[in-house]
Amino acid sequence: MLKIKTLIVALIASAFAFSAMAQTVSMGITGTMISYEADGHEKVKSSGTKNTKSEDGTAVIGSIFIELSDLGDYGTTIGLDVMPYGRKIGDGSNTRTDTDTEDASDQAGTNEVDVNLANAAMVYIEQPIDAGIDFGTPFVKIGYQQLTLETDENMPTGSTYGDETMNGYHVGVGIKGDLASGGFWKSGLTYASYEGATFNGSNDADSVKNIIELEDFSTVQLSISIGQSF
């Protein structure tokens, strides 16, 4: 949460720095369809066995944004996009036998887990491109995002995993146009790559634990936004 506050402070500081050049302040909402791919492995307690797994899926999220537009000589936009809630993006389960025979408290059974995305905040820059298109203005976009991956697990052993903050880098393209009501719309397609994360399970009676290494997490996102300038 501290890192997200840092992002907000950075945007506010930028707002003061560019206030003399800024022509427009805007706010709005965004709906995003996310397609994700994740690769990683689980190291199983005292046996040291590594189980490699890949997952993919889709999710729909909503967010709010605030931005400063028409900055400098090139009409640059800088903004902050925040998802003010948590959202389930995936789940999984597996059934395994008790292979950790050194620990009498372990049990065979089905492990179940939900994965939630929360505390997502992104600082971004959009640069319009003069392409002579009648119905809108194309732009390129880059962004830096921080988010939390939360795990809600139900395991026969009673093990739990902590939540981890991840950093991601976005690049994409989009188009922006005016609404008859006086607002504006935007649509964008972006690719994002996130740094890996380590999820440590809780220690059992023998002070050993499972460890999940998320080695690669990437997304393709299609978004539609509606906003109002002030």
HUSULNOR-V29225 format. One record per residue. N is the residue number from 1. RES is the residue in one small letter. SS is DSSP state (a for helix, b for strand, c for the rest). PSI is psi in whole degrees, 0 to 359 (NA if undefined). Layout:
N:RES:SS:PSI
N:RES:SS:PSI
//
This chain:
1:m:c:326
2:l:a:320
3:k:a:324
4:i:a:320
5:k:a:323
6:t:a:320
7:l:a:317
8:i:a:316
9:v:a:320
10:a:a:319
11:l:a:318
12:i:a:318
13:a:a:320
14:s:a:324
15:a:a:317
16:f:a:320
17:a:a:325
18:f:a:7
19:s:c:328
20:a:c:332
21:m:c:339
22:a:c:131
23:q:c:334
24:t:b:134
25:v:b:131
26:s:b:153
27:m:b:155
28:g:b:189
29:i:b:153
30:t:b:137
31:g:b:132
32:t:b:131
33:m:b:122
34:i:b:130
35:s:b:122
36:y:b:155
37:e:b:136
38:a:b:138
39:d:b:139
40:g:b:187
41:h:b:159
42:e:b:127
43:k:b:120
44:v:b:105
45:k:a:222
46:s:a:341
47:s:a:334
48:g:c:7
49:t:b:137
50:k:b:123
51:n:b:112
52:t:b:140
53:k:b:146
54:s:b:141
55:e:b:150
56:d:b:160
57:g:b:184
58:t:b:157
59:a:b:155
60:v:b:130
61:i:b:161
62:g:b:152
63:s:b:168
64:i:b:153
65:f:b:156
66:i:b:139
67:e:b:158
68:l:b:128
69:s:b:170
70:d:b:43
71:l:b:137
72:g:a:200
73:d:a:348
74:y:a:9
75:g:c:31
76:t:b:148
77:t:b:135
78:i:b:144
79:g:b:171
80:l:b:126
81:d:b:127
82:v:b:134
83:m:b:105
84:p:c:32
85:y:c:172
86:g:c:150
87:r:b:127
88:k:b:129
89:i:b:352
90:g:b:167
91:d:b:168
92:g:b:166
93:s:b:154
94:n:b:153
95:t:b:128
96:r:b:155
97:t:c:168
98:d:c:98
99:t:c:347
100:d:c:76
101:t:c:348
102:e:c:347
103:d:c:106
104:a:c:342
105:s:c:347
106:d:c:151
107:q:c:149
108:a:c:158
109:g:b:192
110:t:b:125
111:n:b:131
112:e:b:142
113:v:b:140
114:d:b:141
115:v:b:125
116:n:b:144
117:l:b:131
118:a:b:165
119:n:b:40
120:a:b:127
121:a:b:135
122:m:b:132
123:v:b:133
124:y:b:161
125:i:b:133
126:e:b:130
127:q:b:111
128:p:b:153
129:i:c:128
130:d:c:97
131:a:c:0
132:g:c:32
133:i:c:132
134:d:c:321
135:f:c:0
136:g:c:173
137:t:b:118
138:p:b:156
139:f:b:157
140:v:b:152
141:k:b:137
142:i:b:150
143:g:b:159
144:y:b:125
145:q:b:145
146:q:b:138
147:l:b:165
148:t:b:129
149:l:b:117
150:e:b:142
151:t:b:129
152:d:b:107
153:e:b:154
154:n:b:103
155:m:c:141
156:p:c:331
157:t:c:345
158:g:c:5
159:s:c:149
160:t:c:156
161:y:b:148
162:g:c:172
163:d:c:154
164:e:b:141
165:t:b:136
166:m:b:148
167:n:b:139
168:g:b:155
169:y:b:128
170:h:b:145
171:v:b:139
172:g:b:186
173:v:b:161
174:g:b:184
175:i:b:145
176:k:b:137
177:g:b:172
178:d:b:149
179:l:c:151
180:a:c:335
181:s:c:352
182:g:c:351
183:g:c:201
184:f:b:163
185:w:b:154
186:k:b:147
187:s:b:138
188:g:b:156
189:l:b:121
190:t:b:152
191:y:b:140
192:a:b:139
193:s:b:131
194:y:b:148
195:e:c:156
196:g:c:173
197:a:b:154
198:t:b:124
199:f:b:112
200:n:b:126
201:g:b:163
202:s:c:148
203:n:c:142
204:d:c:194
205:a:c:337
206:d:c:13
207:s:c:34
208:v:c:160
209:k:c:156
210:n:c:148
211:i:b:128
212:i:b:124
213:e:b:113
214:l:b:104
215:e:b:330
216:d:b:133
217:f:b:118
218:s:b:156
219:t:b:154
220:v:b:129
221:q:b:131
222:l:b:120
223:s:b:151
224:i:b:129
225:s:b:149
226:i:b:132
227:g:b:172
228:q:b:133
229:s:b:152
230:f:c:NA
//
